[in-house]
Amino acid sequence: MKTAVFLMNLGGPRSLDEVKPYLRDLFGDPLVISAPLGPFRPLFARLISHLRAPSSGEKYRLIGGRSPLVEGTEAQARALQAALGPDFTVHLAMRCGHPSTGEGIRDALAAGAGQAVSLPLYPQFANATTTSSLREMRRLWPREKPLFEICSYPDHPRYLEASAATLRDAIAQVKPENRDRLLVVFSAHGLPMSHVKKGDPYPREVEASASGTAERAGVKDFQITYQSRVGPAKWLGPDTSQWLEKNARGRAVVTHPIAFVSEHLETLYDMDILAADAARRGGAIEYHRAAAVGVHPEFTGALADLVRSTLASAVPAPRP
């Protein structure tokens, strides 16, 4: 029996024409925007996507006119397919945009899948991302076929080794005479404090990933910050750019995208442009950014280990 593995991520526009529909999907998700909008949610999503599309489109123009997240995830799928072997098929399931969860399921069923594993590419659990993706798969995957779920893996040893490897590579770019002034900043996507107060484990898991990565990379002092805040509500902090502007003076700054496993807007714009500019304004003597783990062999190995151990548990996910 073939097992379909679904690599789940938030997605990203593959062209400038997809920016507005991508935003409409994003802001239409009640786990992303938790306000009680009721029947007005689709109208709200259309309005916000219309208002934000021009500024978002300009950001995508600055990084090449699209998000590379989908093609990066396709590369991860090919690597995982090779690691798992012929009894598995690996598919993309983007929560927003394409290829959507429904499109991934269609391809998996056509390939003969008899059961499935949901594998979110969010190492740290957050309801706005992980739960949203898992629920969509539960809703669409055929009820008569078993569905297994992986929730998060913030301290998986092989994931942490891949994460530490990218950090070591970035630190190696610092000039030898500046190594004693190294400042490592782990930057994760922000989350509204209202989610945290409801018990969302995301900040704890970010801290576990950051400390595990730092230990393996030989970094003793580091800072965790958060980026990509949307709207006026209070979010997790400190904000990455604001913190760097106040604390980077005289330091050789290396940032690490601890919550992102693929290159996309949050790394190529928020970190390579906004955070880099903030560090320079703050007086940094160098700025470097660790790459996302991507198709690092240890990360691929971690994903394969997670799939195999989840199937060995023989406990399918509950279905609504």
Protein Blocks (a to p, Z undefined) as FASTA:
>chain_A
ZZddddddebjcfbfklmmmmmmmmmmpmklmmcdfkjmlmmmmmmmmmmmmmmmmmmmm
mnnopafklmmmmmmmmmmmmmnommbccddddfbhcddfklmmmmmmmnopabdcdddf
bfbacfklmmmmmmmmmmmmcfkbccdddfbdfkgfklmmmmmmmmmmmmmmpcfklmmm
cccddddddddfklmmnopaklmmmmmmmmmmmmmnopabdcdddehiecjbdcddddfk
lmmmmmmgopacddddfkbcbdcfklmmmmmmmmmmmmmmnopabdcddddfklafklmm
mmmmmmmmmmmnopacddZZ
